[in-house]
Every structure is written in structure tokens, then in C-alpha cells.
Amino acid sequence: MCGIVAVWSPGGGVVGEDLRPIEALHHRGPDATGQWLCPSGRAGLAQARLAVVGVRNGRQPVHSDSGDVQAVVNGELYGYREQRRALAARGHRLLTDTDSEIVPHLYADDPDGFVHHLRGEFAVVLWDRRRRRLIAVRDRFGIKPLYYSWIGPRLVLASEVKALFAAGAPRRWDRRSFHDYLHACFPPDRTLFDGVWQVPPGSVLSAGDDGVHITPYWDLDYPTTAQPPAAPGSAAIGDAVEEAVRLRLVADVPVGFHLSGGLDSSSVVGAAAGHAPLRTFTVAFPGDERDESPVARRTADALGAEHAEVVIDPGTRDAVVGQTIAAGEMLQENDHGTARLLLSTAIAEAGLRVALAGEGGDELFAGYQHFRTDAELSVSPLRMARAARSYQALTAGGDAPATLTGTLDRLGFLPGWLIERSLNAGMPSRPLLRADLRDEFATRDSLAELIDGNQEQLRGRPPVHQSMYLFLKTWFCNYILAAERLDMARSVEVRLPLLDHRLFELVRQLPVETMLAGESKQPLRDAMRAHLTDEVLKGEKRPFFAPPPADAGRVATRLRERVGDGALDGNPLLDPPAVDTFLRRLALSRHPLTATQDRMLHLVGSVVTLQLAYGLG
């Protein structure tokens, strides 16, 4: 788990100074920095290393036997020991003990197909001297980030946007992406920043004499309604989860675990019991109904884990909320991001560099209520008819966002998460936006391009799979997985067993009806029954949201002072007078914040913080 920077210059001239932006990623890799320059000056690679696997000799870049292939790797590659043995049997000479070193050797054997042999969360950049091309690869779900920007005639890639800013990328908001973020989320190849792009999940970027091309190598391929279901049994799902967990326990340093009161993290910790010492960490919100720490504590006790709680209160929040936004390089809409940074801080202070977590369970097993609603539409014509009437009411009057009306026209239904996004963010944020921003994008459908460009994966699928596909391509890989930057801000590598692509390829075959049988994520409950306490096994699904700040008036007052001091001067997104009015009302209110007010307060605070932290225009 590291930070990487790469530079490609078709005209040559890359020198060591061009790799200095790696210094902006020191938090991702505090143990060592390595770099390599192509003799022709066409490419340069740099890595800041967090030593987790192959601690004693894992410095990067790594290279092929001939030296013609040089590579830097961020992330973890699972099953690498078996691959190292297979490579050695084919005559390859490996010089380190790391998982990363398999990359250049696999590429040397199969330049066009090597990525299919990689399993895990990773971002890879390599230089092929013979073919004079740079290759950049991102893992299938987008767990590890990989950004790029054209800076003059050069293509620069990096693990975080702040490194691209250090390299000279423009420091500007992308107004279109901001609009899309509010109404759905920007697509997997864009960011909030103008001129800064992402290598999409499951894709390869190739830069060479024939130009720059991006090609997918894997996609979320749900079965069509015409395909007979091949439902995996509980034993097969349980075996796949347990294998994914065991693979992610491989490290040369101790491993910890995130543990909430929920099914997903409890399944991961339960599957790890007996294979590794258990050190678990949970977030506590004392006195709030959303506090899951008592359940987590009882689960930890039942599994014999050494357990720690991270208590979130106004004081701890104030200390790191600004760091959270700047580190995550994303807008925050709740203090769950702040809680995540504090959790990673506690893990690092406990002397750990690696932790396993449960993200992905809701996305693979349709755990969110909006997915269950979409599943009902998929199997019940009566439900779909009722939904159609509600769509008419929602889109009547001409005020409905174009993303809703456009998606309804294209799909014939509205994904539940998209309705929630419109009601909770798109519509409430309108009064806070600059008038010219509202006018410019008044007719923009934020999902049109994604839907039209992915018909092969959407056509013929039931509504719930269409909904899950679009969610994973937008909100999940951009907002939810931004937690990776918060973990790495504290030099903590978080591994996600439930986002194993082989597990997904098994679970995707589950019939839609199974999403509605029993409790939320019943197939996962059944598969992991032996590893769960009765309390967790029978518990209700509760999304992880931090409570709104109890001192919201004080928070609003402080933010209003910053806006009054010019924090939004020149901002192309928000209207300062409208923001001031909103904040003044919150500051004077004697009522607790609603969920929507909390979201808008965080949205304004995030825009202000990012603008000041990175000098955005």
C-alpha cells in the first residue's frame, strides 16, 4: 500500500525534478521513496512505500528480468505467493519478497492479458521500453485511486489529486462534475476538479506512439432476465468469503479489524477468527441511537478479540473535520468521514498498518433498503405499476431534475438511490447555488452518458441490477471509497474482503427473489451463520451515519464567519449571500438539525475547506 507518481512525455525530457510531487504523498508511504527514469526521458516512475509485504527488501520500482519493464504498484495483490512460484518455475528471477514484483514479470509473459491475473485492490503504472508505452491499471471496483492530468505536453498520474496539484495541474473546480455530484454523482472517469481525470475502475490506460487510450478489462456483468439463474448455495458463498478474508490476512505486519454492530464487518472478523489474532476497533457515538459500539463490544467479547473504542464528540470532531475534507479530496455530507479518519488514527496509534473492513457487503448483497425496493419492482408488476404512478407525481409540474426525467425515459423506472439523491441533495441544494450554475445545467441529465454508454451491461437486466450497476459506477466508487484517502492519511492500509471480484462473480448469480427473502442480505447471513453471534445474525440493517453535530449553531456561526471573511470569494459553485442566509438560520435555530440540513451544512463546509486548502478557482 503506497503512493505512486508517473510521468509520460512523448517528446522526452523527463528528469528527476518531475517526480518531486511524490513528496506530497509521503503520508501514503513513509518508509521509503524510490524512483526510476527512462534513459530516453520519455517516462519516470516514483513510489512512496508503506512496508507491509516484503518489508525487508520491497523497494520499488520493480522490474522484469531484462529490465525492459519497470513498474510501481499501489495496493495489495492476493495469491501472490503461488504466482511467484509459478513465475520462478517458468524461469523468472524474482529479487524481492513482495507481491508487487509479480507485475512486471506477468506483463513480460502476457503484455495484453496480465491484468487478468491480478486479484486484489491495486493501481499499477508500468513502462514498457520495447513497445515505448506506459500502462496504467486500476482494480476492478476502484478501491485504489489513480488520477491523471495533462500538464503541458506531459501526462502525469498520481494516487491523489494533491500530487497532481503539486505537479502543476490546474486548481479549478469542475462545475459540471459538481452539478452531477449533487444529482447522482460524477461518472467514474471524472473528478470534482477541472482537468483532473481518473482511470476508471476495471480499466487500462495505454499511452504510446499511437496516443492515449482507455480500455475496460472487466465490468459488473449481471445476468439478463433471459439467463436461467445458477444460484450459489450458502456453503459456496461462505467458502468464498472465508477465502477472501484469509488471503487478506497475509502480511508481514500485524493486522487489525474494523468492527461495527453490523453484519458485514462481523462476518469478516468472524471468518478471521482462528487464523489471526483479533484486534478490533469501533466508533462510538455515546448517547445516540445510531451508536453501534455496545453490539460491537459484545461481538468482540464473543470472538475473544482485543477491542478498542474511538469515541466521537464535538471536541474530537472539531480537531479533524478540516483534515478529513482535505485528505479525502471529496465533499463530505456527514461526519462519518470524520469518524473514519479518527478510527484510522486510533489504528495507527495502536501500532498497526493494516486493517480489514466490511465495505462492499451492501453493494454485493443488495443490503440497502433502496435496493430491496428496486428488487420488489423487478419481481412484482403491481409494485411497478404503483411506482409508475408515484413517478408521475414526482416528475409533474416541470420542476423535476432532468436526471430524474431522463433516467425514467431511458430505463422505464427510477432507481431508489437516485430518488433519494434528488430529494436529499439535488433539490435542497438548489437555493445555495450560483444562478449561472443552475441555468447552465438546468437541462443536464447527469446519468445519460453513463446509461447510453453501457447498454451492453444494462439492457435485459432487471431493475435492481440496473440500479446496482449505476450505483457502483457512480456513488460507490467515488464517494464511499474515498475513505481510502482518509485511511492512507494515517498510513493505514484497509483491505476489503467483500469486494473480491471472484466473490462478486459468484454472488451476482443470486436470483432477485433472494434479495427479498428473509432479512436484509439473507444469503450472507445464511453463509456466515457459524461465525456470527445471534445478536448480529438477527439484527436489522442500519447504515453508518454519524449523528448531526449537537452544537450545530456554533458550527454554522463559525462557518458563516469564514464565508463573511471571503472564503467563497471567486467560488464558481455557491452563492455567498444564499449561503449566509442558510447559515444564519441554522445559527439562530433552537431545533436539532434535520438530516437534510446536516447534509447541506457539510456540503458548504466542504466547498469552503477544499477551496481554501487547494486554492481552487
C-alpha positions in Angstrom: 0.0 0.0 0.0 1.7 3.1 -1.2 1.6 6.3 -3.2 2.7 6.5 -6.8 3.5 9.2 -9.3 4.3 8.6 -13.0 5.1 11.0 -15.9 4.9 10.2 -19.6 6.3 12.7 -22.1 6.1 11.7 -25.8 8.8 14.3 -26.6 11.2 13.1 -23.8 12.8 15.4 -21.3 11.5 13.8 -18.1 14.0 14.4 -15.2 14.2 13.7 -11.5 12.6 17.0 -10.6 9.4 16.0 -12.5 8.9 13.3 -9.9 9.1 15.5 -6.8 5.3 15.5 -6.4 5.8 12.1 -4.8 6.7 14.2 -1.7 3.0 15.2 -1.5 2.2 11.5 -0.9 4.6 10.9 2.0 1.7 10.0 4.3 0.8 7.1 2.0 4.4 5.7 2.1 6.5 7.0 5.0 9.1 4.1 4.9 11.0 4.8 1.6 10.9 6.6 -1.7 12.1 5.1 -4.9 12.2 6.4 -8.4 13.2 5.4 -11.9 13.8 7.5 -15.1 13.7 6.1 -18.6 17.1 6.8 -20.3 15.2 8.3 -23.3 13.4 10.8 -21.0 10.0 9.5 -22.1 8.9 8.3 -18.7 9.5 8.4 -15.0 8.1 6.4 -12.1 8.1 7.1 -8.3 6.7 5.4 -5.3 6.4 6.3 -1.6 6.3 3.0 0.3 4.3 1.7 3.2 6.1 -1.5 4.1 3.5 -4.2 4.6 4.6 -7.2 2.5 8.3 -8.0 1.8 9.2 -5.5 4.5 13.0 -6.1 4.3 13.5 -5.8 0.6 10.4 -4.4 -1.2 11.7 -1.1 -2.5 10.1 0.0 -5.8 10.1 0.4 -8.7 10.3 -3.3 -9.6 11.4 -4.6 -12.9 11.3 -7.6 -15.3 14.3 -9.9 -15.7 15.6 -7.9 -18.7 14.8 -4.5 -17.2 12.7 -3.6 -20.1 9.6 -3.4 -17.9 9.6 -1.1 -14.9 6.6 -0.8 -12.6 5.3 0.9 -9.5 2.4 -0.6 -7.6 -0.1 0.8 -5.0 -2.2 -1.8 -3.1 -2.1 -5.5 -2.5 -2.2 -8.4 -4.8 -3.6 -11.6 -3.3 -2.5 -15.1 -4.1 0.9 -13.7 -5.0 2.9 -16.5 -3.3 1.5 -19.1 -5.7 2.1 -16.7 -8.6 5.7 -16.2 -7.6 6.3 -19.9 -7.5 4.7 -20.3 -11.0 6.9 -17.5 -12.3 10.0 -19.0 -10.9 9.1 -22.3 -12.5 8.9 -20.5 -15.8 12.4 -19.2 -15.4 11.8 -15.8 -13.9 14.2 -14.5 -11.3 12.5 -12.5 -8.5 14.7 -10.4 -6.3 12.3 -9.3 -3.5 9.7 -10.9 -1.2 6.9 -8.6 -2.3 3.6 -9.1 -4.1 4.3 -6.1 -6.3 7.2 -7.8 -8.1 4.9 -10.2 -9.9 3.5 -7.4 -12.0 6.5 -6.7 -14.4 7.1 -10.5 -14.8 3.4 -11.2 -15.5 3.4 -8.4 -18.0 6.6 -9.7 -19.7 4.9 -13.0 -20.2 1.5 -11.6 -21.3 1.5 -7.9 -22.1 -2.1 -7.7 -23.2 -3.6 -10.1 -20.6 -1.5 -9.8 -17.5 -4.1 -7.7 -15.6 -6.5 -10.7 -15.6 -4.0 -12.5 -13.3 -4.2 -9.7 -10.7 -6.5 -10.2 -7.7 -6.9 -7.5 -5.1 -7.1 -3.8 -4.7 -4.4 -2.1 -6.7 -3.3 0.7 -9.0 -0.3 -0.1 -11.3 1.8 2.0 -13.6 4.5 0.4 -15.7 6.8 1.4 -18.6 7.4 -0.9 -21.5 10.7 0.1 -23.1 10.4 -2.1 -26.2 6.9 -1.0 -27.0 7.6 2.5 -25.9 4.3 2.7 -24.0 3.2 3.5 -20.5 0.4 1.3 -19.0 -1.8 2.3 -16.0 -4.2 -0.2 -14.5 -6.8 0.3 -11.8 -8.5 -2.5 -9.8 -12.0 -3.8 -10.7 -14.0 -1.9 -8.1 -11.9 1.2 -7.9 -10.7 0.6 -4.3 -7.3 2.1 -5.1 -7.3 5.6 -6.7 -5.4 6.6 -9.8 -5.7 10.2 -11.1 -4.2 11.8 -14.2 -3.9 15.2 -15.8 -2.3 16.7 -18.8 0.3 19.3 -17.7 1.6 20.9 -20.8 2.6 18.2 -23.2 3.0 15.6 -20.4 0.7 13.1 -18.9 1.1 12.9 -15.1 -0.5 10.2 -13.0 -0.8 10.0 -9.2 -2.5 8.3 -6.3 -4.1 11.5 -5.1 -5.1 14.8 -6.6 -2.9 16.8 -4.3 0.2 15.3 -6.0 -1.1 16.5 -9.4 -1.6 19.9 -8.0 2.0 19.8 -6.8 3.0 18.9 -10.4 1.2 21.9 -11.8 -2.3 20.7 -12.6 -4.9 23.5 -12.8 -6.5 24.2 -9.5 -10.1 24.7 -10.6 -13.5 23.3 -9.7 -15.2 21.3 -12.4 -18.7 22.9 -12.4 -20.2 20.0 -14.4 -18.9 17.4 -12.1 -20.2 19.4 -9.1 -23.7 19.5 -10.6 -23.5 15.8 -11.4 -22.3 15.1 -7.9 -25.5 16.7 -6.4 -27.9 14.9 -8.7 -26.3 11.4 -8.9 -22.5 11.5 -8.8 -20.0 12.3 -11.4 -19.0 9.3 -13.7 -16.1 7.0 -12.9 -13.6 8.8 -15.2 -14.1 12.4 -13.8 -13.4 14.3 -10.6 -14.5 17.5 -8.9 -11.5 19.2 -10.4 -11.3 20.6 -13.9 -8.6 18.9 -16.0 -8.1 16.1 -13.5 -9.4 12.7 -14.5 -9.5 9.1 -13.2 -8.5 5.9 -14.7 -11.9 4.2 -14.3 -12.3 1.1 -12.2 -11.5 -2.1 -14.2 -9.7 -0.2 -16.9 -6.3 0.1 -18.6 -4.8 3.4 -19.8 -2.2 3.0 -22.5 0.0 5.9 -23.6 2.3 5.4 -26.5 3.2 6.4 -30.1 -0.5 5.8 -31.1 -1.8 8.2 -28.5 -3.6 7.6 -25.2 -6.4 5.0 -25.0 -8.5 3.8 -22.1 -9.9 0.2 -22.4 -12.0 -1.7 -19.9 -10.7 -5.2 -18.9 -13.6 -6.1 -16.5 -17.1 -4.9 -15.8 -20.0 -5.6 -13.5 -21.8 -8.2 -15.6 -25.1 -9.1 -14.1 -27.2 -11.9 -15.7 -30.0 -11.0 -18.0 -33.6 -11.9 -17.3 -33.4 -14.5 -20.1 -30.5 -16.3 -18.4 -31.5 -19.1 -16.1 -30.3 -18.4 -12.5 -27.5 -20.5 -11.2 -27.9 -19.7 -7.6 -24.9 -20.4 -5.4 -25.6 -22.2 -2.2 -24.8 -20.9 1.3 -21.7 -23.2 1.5 -20.3 -21.8 -1.7 -20.8 -18.2 -0.6 -19.3 -18.9 2.8 -16.3 -20.6 1.3 -15.7 -17.6 -1.0 -16.0 -15.1 1.8 -13.6 -17.1 4.0 -11.1 -17.4 1.2 -11.2 -13.7 0.5 -10.6 -13.0 4.2 -7.8 -15.5 4.5 -6.0 -14.0 1.5 -6.2 -10.5 3.0 -4.7 -11.7 6.3 -1.4 -12.3 4.5 1.1 -9.6 5.7 4.5 -9.2 7.3 3.0 -6.9 9.9 0.1 -7.4 12.4 -3.5 -7.0 11.1 -6.4 -5.2 12.8 -10.1 -5.1 12.0 -12.9 -2.6 11.7 -15.9 -3.8 13.7 -19.3 -2.2 13.9 -22.5 -3.8 15.2 -23.4 -4.8 11.6 -23.4 -8.0 9.6 -20.6 -7.2 7.1 -17.7 -6.3 9.5 -18.8 -9.0 11.9 -18.7 -11.6 9.1 -15.1 -10.5 8.2 -13.9 -10.7 11.8 -15.7 -13.9 12.4 -14.2 -15.5 9.3 -10.7 -14.4 10.5 -11.1 -15.9 14.0 -8.7 -18.8 14.4 -6.5 -17.5 11.5 -5.0 -14.4 13.1 -5.0 -12.6 16.5 -8.1 -10.3 16.6 -7.6 -6.7 17.4 -10.9 -4.8 16.7 -11.7 -1.1 16.5 -15.1 0.6 16.5 -16.5 4.1 16.5 -18.8 5.1 19.4 -21.4 7.9 19.4 -22.3 7.9 23.1 -26.0 8.6 23.9 -27.1 8.4 20.2 -29.5 5.8 18.8 -27.0 5.2 15.9 -24.3 4.1 18.3 -23.4 0.5 17.5 -20.5 0.2 19.9 -22.3 -1.9 22.5 -23.1 -4.5 19.9 -19.6 -4.4 18.6 -18.2 -4.8 22.1 -20.3 -7.9 22.7 -19.2 -9.3 19.3 -15.6 -8.7 20.1 -16.0 -10.4 23.5 -17.7 -13.4 21.9 -14.8 -13.8 19.5 -12.1 -13.2 22.1 -10.8 -10.0 20.4 -8.8 -7.3 21.9 -11.2 -4.4 21.4 -10.9 -0.6 21.3 -13.5 2.1 21.0 -13.0 5.5 19.4 -15.4 8.0 21.0 -16.6 10.8 18.7 -17.6 14.0 20.4 -17.6 17.7 19.4 -14.1 18.2 20.5 -12.6 15.3 18.5 -14.7 16.3 15.5 -13.6 19.9 15.5 -9.9 18.8 15.6 -10.0 16.9 12.4 -13.0 17.8 10.3 -11.0 20.1 8.1 -8.2 17.5 7.7 -10.9 15.0 6.7 -12.1 17.0 3.8 -8.7 18.0 2.6 -7.3 14.4 2.9 -10.4 12.9 1.2 -10.4 15.3 -1.7 -14.2 14.9 -1.7 -17.2 16.7 -0.4 -18.4 15.4 2.9 -22.1 15.1 3.7 -22.0 13.7 7.2 -19.4 13.2 10.0 -18.9 9.6 9.1 -15.8 10.7 7.2 -14.5 12.4 10.3 -15.2 9.3 12.2 -13.3 7.2 9.7 -10.2 9.4 10.0 -10.4 9.2 13.8 -10.7 5.4 13.5 -7.7 5.2 11.3 -5.8 7.5 13.7 -6.5 5.1 16.5 -5.4 2.1 14.5 -2.2 3.8 13.6 -1.6 4.8 17.2 -2.1 1.2 18.2 0.9 0.3 16.1 -1.0 -1.3 13.2 -0.6 -0.6 9.5 -3.2 -3.0 8.1 -6.9 -3.5 8.9 -9.7 -5.5 7.3 -13.2 -3.9 6.9 -16.6 -4.8 5.7 -17.3 -2.3 2.9 -19.0 -3.9 -0.1 -21.5 -6.2 1.6 -24.4 -3.8 0.9 -23.4 -3.4 -2.7 -22.9 -7.1 -3.4 -25.8 -8.4 -1.5 -28.3 -5.5 -2.1 -28.3 -4.6 1.6 -29.6 -1.0 1.3 -33.4 -0.5 1.5 -33.4 1.2 -1.8 -32.0 -1.9 -3.5 -34.8 -4.0 -1.8 -37.3 -1.6 -3.2 -35.8 -2.0 -6.7 -35.9 -5.7 -6.2 -39.6 -5.5 -5.5 -40.1 -3.6 -8.7 -38.2 -6.4 -10.5 -40.5 -9.2 -9.5 -43.9 -7.5 -9.0 -45.8 -5.9 -11.9 -48.2 -4.5 -9.3 -45.3 -2.8 -7.4 -44.0 -1.4 -10.7 -47.5 0.0 -11.6 -47.7 1.7 -8.3 -44.2 3.1 -8.7 -45.1 4.4 -12.1 -47.9 6.5 -10.6 -45.5 7.9 -8.0 -43.1 8.8 -10.7 -45.8 10.8 -12.4 -46.3 12.8 -9.2 -42.6 13.2 -8.6 -41.9 14.5 -12.2 -45.1 16.5 -12.7 -45.0 20.3 -12.9 -41.8 20.7 -14.9 -39.6 21.2 -11.8 -38.2 17.7 -11.6 -34.4 17.5 -12.2 -33.5 16.4 -15.7 -31.6 13.5 -14.3 -34.8 12.0 -13.0 -36.9 12.5 -16.1 -34.1 11.4 -18.4 -33.4 8.2 -16.4 -37.1 7.4 -16.3 -37.3 7.8 -20.1 -34.2 5.6 -20.6 -34.8 2.8 -18.0 -38.6 2.9 -17.5 -38.2 3.2 -13.8 -36.2 5.3 -11.2 -33.6 3.6 -9.1 -34.4 4.1 -5.4 -31.0 5.6 -4.6 -31.4 8.1 -7.4 -34.7 9.3 -6.0 -33.1 9.6 -2.6 -30.2 11.6 -4.1 -32.5 14.0 -5.8 -34.7 14.6 -2.7 -31.8 14.7 -0.2 -29.2 16.7 -2.2 -30.1 17.8 -5.7 -33.3 19.7 -4.8 -32.3 21.0 -1.3 -29.0 22.4 -2.7 -30.6 24.5 -5.4 -31.1 27.6 -3.3 -27.4 27.6 -2.4 -26.1 27.5 -5.9 -25.0 30.4 -8.1 -27.7 31.3 -10.5 -25.4 30.9 -13.5 -24.6 27.3 -12.4 -28.3 26.5 -12.1 -29.0 28.0 -15.5 -26.1 26.3 -17.3 -27.0 22.8 -16.2 -30.8 23.2 -15.9 -31.4 20.6 -18.6 -28.4 18.3 -17.9 -29.1 14.7 -17.3 -26.2 13.5 -15.1 -26.7 9.8 -15.9 -27.5 10.0 -19.6 -23.9 9.4 -20.9 -23.3 6.5 -18.4 -26.6 4.8 -19.3 -26.2 5.3 -23.0 -22.6 4.1 -23.0 -23.2 1.0 -21.0 -26.2 -0.6 -22.7 -24.4 -3.9 -23.0 -24.4 -4.2 -19.2 -27.9 -2.7 -18.7 -30.1 -4.0 -21.4 -32.2 -7.0 -20.5 -31.3 -6.8 -16.8 -34.0 -6.5 -14.1 -34.4 -3.0 -12.5 -32.5 -3.9 -9.3 -29.4 -5.0 -11.3 -29.6 -1.8 -13.4 -29.8 0.2 -10.2 -26.9 -1.6 -8.6 -24.7 -1.2 -11.7 -25.3 2.5 -11.8 -24.7 2.9 -8.1 -21.4 1.1 -8.2 -20.3 3.1 -11.2 -21.0 6.5 -9.5 -21.7 6.9 -5.9 -19.9 3.9 -4.6 -16.5 4.2 -6.4 -16.4 8.0 -6.0 -17.9 8.8 -2.6 -17.9 5.7 -0.5 -14.4 4.5 -1.5 -13.0 8.0 -0.8 -12.5 6.6 2.7 -9.3 5.1 1.2 -7.7 8.5 1.3 -8.7 9.0 4.9 -7.1 5.7 5.9 -3.9 6.5 4.0 -3.7 9.9 5.5 -2.8 8.0 8.6 -0.6 5.4 6.8 -3.2 2.6 7.3 -4.0 0.1 4.7 -7.6 -1.1 4.8 -8.4 -4.3 2.9 -11.9 -5.1 1.8 -12.6 -8.9 1.5 -16.2 -8.4 0.4 -15.0 -6.6 -2.7 -13.2 -9.6 -4.0 -14.1 -9.9 -7.7 -14.4 -13.7 -7.5 -16.9 -13.4 -4.7 -18.8 -10.9 -6.8 -18.9 -13.2 -9.8 -20.4 -15.8 -7.6 -22.9 -13.6 -5.8 -24.1 -11.8 -8.9 -25.9 -15.0 -9.9 -28.3 -14.9 -7.0 -31.9 -14.7 -8.2 -33.6 -11.4 -7.5 -36.1 -13.1 -5.2 -33.3 -13.9 -2.7 -32.9 -10.2 -2.1 -36.4 -10.1 -0.7 -36.3 -13.4 1.3 -35.8 -13.1 5.0 -33.8 -10.2 6.4 -31.5 -7.8 4.6 -28.6 -9.7 3.0 -30.1 -13.1 4.0 -27.7 -15.1 1.7 -24.8 -13.6 3.6 -26.4 -14.2 6.9 -27.0 -17.8 6.0 -23.5 -18.3 4.6 -21.8 -16.8 7.7 -24.1 -18.1 10.3 -21.4 -20.1 12.1 -19.3 -17.0 12.5 -21.9 -14.7 13.9 -23.5 -14.1 17.3 -27.3 -14.4 17.4 -27.5 -10.7 18.1 -25.8 -9.8 14.8 -27.4 -12.6 12.9 -30.9 -11.3 13.7 -30.0 -7.6 13.8 -31.6 -5.1 11.5 -29.6 -3.3 8.7 -28.5 0.2 9.9 -26.5 2.4 7.5 -23.4 4.0 9.1 -24.2 7.7 9.6 -22.8 9.9 12.3 -25.3 12.0 14.3 -25.6 15.6 13.3 -23.5 17.9 15.5 -25.3 18.7 18.7 -23.7 22.1 18.6 -24.8 22.9 15.0 -25.5 26.5 15.8 -21.9 27.1 16.8 -20.6 25.2 13.7 -22.9 27.3 11.5 -21.7 30.5 13.2 -18.1 29.7 12.7 -18.6 28.7 9.1 -20.6 31.9 8.5 -17.7 33.9 9.8 -15.4 32.2 7.3 -17.7 33.0 4.4 -18.0 36.6 5.6 -14.2 36.8 5.6 -14.2 35.9 1.9 -13.8 32.1 2.0 -16.2 31.8 -1.0 -14.8 34.8 -2.9 -14.4 33.7 -6.6 -16.1 30.4 -5.9 -18.0 29.3 -9.1 -20.4 26.9 -7.3 -22.1 28.5 -4.3 -23.8 31.9 -3.9 -22.3 33.6 -0.8 -25.5 35.6 0.1 -27.6 32.5 -0.1 -25.1 30.5 1.9 -25.0 33.3 4.5 -28.8 33.2 4.8 -28.8 29.5 5.2 -26.1 29.5 7.9 -27.7 32.4 9.8 -31.0 30.4 10.0 -29.1 27.4 11.4 -27.2 29.6 13.9 -30.4 31.1 15.2 -32.4 27.8 15.2 -33.3 26.2 18.5 -34.2 22.9 16.9 -31.9 19.9 16.2 -30.6 19.7 12.7 -32.6 17.6 10.2 -30.7 15.1 8.1 -31.1 17.4 5.1 -29.8 20.4 7.0 -26.9 18.4 8.2 -26.1 17.3 4.7 -26.2 20.9 3.4 -24.1 22.2 6.3 -21.4 19.6 5.5 -21.7 20.4 1.8 -21.0 24.1 2.4 -18.2 23.4 4.8 -16.6 21.0 2.3 -16.6 23.5 -0.5 -15.1 26.2 1.7 -12.4 23.8 3.1 -11.4 22.5 -0.3 -11.4 25.9 -1.9 -9.0 27.2 0.8 -6.9 24.1 1.2 -6.1 23.8 -2.5 -6.5 27.4 -3.8 -9.3 26.4 -6.1 -10.9 28.8 -8.5 
